[in-house]
Amino acid sequence: MTPTSTPRPRWQRRSEDRPAELVAAALALFAERGFARTRLADVAARAHVSKATVYVYFANKERLFEAVVRETVTPNVDRAEALIRGYDGSTPALLRTLLLLFDGLLDSPMAAVLKVVLAEAGNFPELARVWGELVLQRMFALVQGVIARGIERKEFRVVNPAEMVPLVMSPLLLLGLWKHSLAPHVPVVLDRHAVLAAHADVLLRGLARPEDAHVQG
């Protein structure tokens, strides 16, 4: 007769599971408390391991933060890049689709991590370096690529694609901060879906060639 299997106690979990558990615990604590107020001992307690176990996988809190970005944020950038590489439709439609994807990111860990970076990078510049290298540069490059695509296909008027990137991204920054910092405390309500739809309309009007100004994509 085969013995009945029982769940493994926490101390018997496979070691390969632990980095993911530590990243999940760190993400939750960074979002709740911020980077400065989160101690590695707190992460260990949330993950039900010893503090020494944390140091087996991460040399310090900055490296743990980098792992949080790599595991919870960069896969979303990967998906955005894959979307652009495989897209066959018009560039106005691609820009709208990209903004819809970014809209979804506001419900992902990306918005919470961004809040931590903006709030604490002044005191912890390593956070800004990690975010810039792993996320910001790639996001800027992919948006710039979309604008350049539209120009090359004569779907957009000639502009400097690099100068358009902040105009495309700024409302997303505002909406992310609004969700995690302002919305719980102010009476103003923002419908982010409506805001981003309006943003897409304004962008496409501004990018339209004079002879195509009546076309919205």
N, C-alpha and C positions, 0 to 999 in steps of 0.2 A: 504494500500500500504506500503510495507516494505521500510524503509528509505535506501538510498544508503550508504553503508559503505565507510568510508574514512580512509586512513592510519593514524595510531596513531602518534602524534607528538613525538619527541625524549623523552620529559620529561614524557610521558605516557608509555614508554616501560616497560615490566615486569622486576621486580628486578632480577629474576633468569637469565635473559639474560645478565646482566651487567658484571658478572665476565668474561664470554667468550669475551665480547667486550673489556674489559680492558686488558685481556691477548693478544688479537689480536693487540691492539694498542701498548702494551709494546713490543711485538715481533718485530713489524715493526720498532719501535724507537731504540731498542737495536741493531738491524741489521744495521740501518742507522748511528747511532751516537755513539754506544757503551754504556756500562753500566754507566760509570761515568758521561757522558754528558747528560744522559737522566734523567730528573726530573719527579717526580710524577705529577707535574703540567702539564708537556708536555703530559704525558699519558692521563690525564684527558681531556686535550684539544683535543687530537686525537680521543678520544672516545666520545667526546661531552657530558661530564658530569663535575660536579664540582670536585675540588680536594678533598673536604670532602667526596665525594662519593667513591673515591678510598680507603680512610681509613676505610670505612665501611667494605670492603672486604679484604684488605691487610694492615697489620700493618706497613710495610715499603717496600722499594724497593727490598730488598733481598727476602721477601716472595712473592712478585710479580714475581720476576725472577724464584723462585721455581715453581710457578704456570705455568709459561711459559714452563718450562721443563716438568712438569707433563702432561700438556695438549697437547703439540706439539711434544715432543720427545719420551716419554715413550711408547705411543701407537705403535711406530715403533719397539721398543724393544719387546713389547708384541707379535707382529706379527712374529718377528724372532724366539722367543722362541716357539711359536705355530707351526711354520714351522718345527723346529727341532723335537719337540715331535711327530708330525704326519708323519714324513718322513720314507718311507719304502725302499727307493733305496739304492744304494751303498754310502759309505761315500765320496769317491772322487766326485761323482755327487752332494752330499749334500754340500760339500765345495764350489763347483762352483756355486750352487744355492744360497748359503749364500752370496757369493761375489756379485752376481747379485743383490740381495736384498740390500746390502750395497751400490752398485752403485746407485740404485734408491734413497737412502737416501741423496745422495749428491744434489738432487734437492728438498729436503724437508727442513723444518725449522731447522733440526738437524745440518746441516753444518753451518748455520749462528749463531746458539747458541754456537756451539763449538768454533767458531772464537772469540766470546765474552769471553768465559771462558779462552781460552789460552791467549788472549790479556790482560785480566784484573784481573785474579785470584790472581796475585801477590799483588795487592793492595786491592782486595776484596776476601779474602780466603773463604768466605761463598759460593762464586760461585763454587769454586773447590769442596767444601764439598758436595754441592747439586748435582753437575754433577757426582761426584764419587759415591755417594750413589744411585742415581736414574738411572744412565745410565752406567757409566764405569764398576762398579762391575758386573752388569748383563751382559754386552756385553762380558767382559772377561770370565765370567763363561760359557756363551753359546759357545764361540769359543773353550774354553778349553774342553768342553763337546764333541764337534764335533771331535776334535783330539783324545780324549780318546775313543770315539766310534770306530774310524777307527782302533785304536790299538787293542781293544778288539775283533773286527771282523777280525783281521789279514789282514786288507786292507792297513794299514800303518806300517812302521817299528816302533820299540819301541823307543820313545823319551819322554822327559818330556813335557807333554801337556802345563803346565804353561809357560814354556820357549818359546813355539811356538806362544803364543798369540800375543806378540808384533810384531813378524815377519808377522803374518797374517794381523794385523790391521794397521801397519805403512803406507803403500801406501794410505790407505783411509784417514788418517790424512793429508798426503801431498796433496792429491787431493782436500780435503775440503778447506784447506788453500789456495791452488792455485786458486781455483775458486773465493774465496771471497776477497783475498788480493793481489795476484800477477798477475793473468791473465789479469786484465784490464790495467796493467801498463808495462808489459814486452813483448818483441817480440816472446818469445818462446811459442809454442802452444803444449799443451798436449791433446792427444785423450784419455780421461779417460777410455773409454770402452776397447780400445786396451791395455792400461796399465794394467787394471785389468784382462783381459784375459791372458796376458803374466805373470802376477803375479800368477794366478791360475796354469798355466803350470809349473812355477818354483817351487811353493809350492808342487805340486803333485809329481814332479820328486824328490824333496828332501825328501818327506815322503814315497816314494815307498820302499817296501822291496827289498833287492838285487835281489831276485828271480823273482820279479814282476816289475823290473825297466823299462821294455819296455811297461808297461801298464800305460796309462795316465788317466783313469777314464772317 
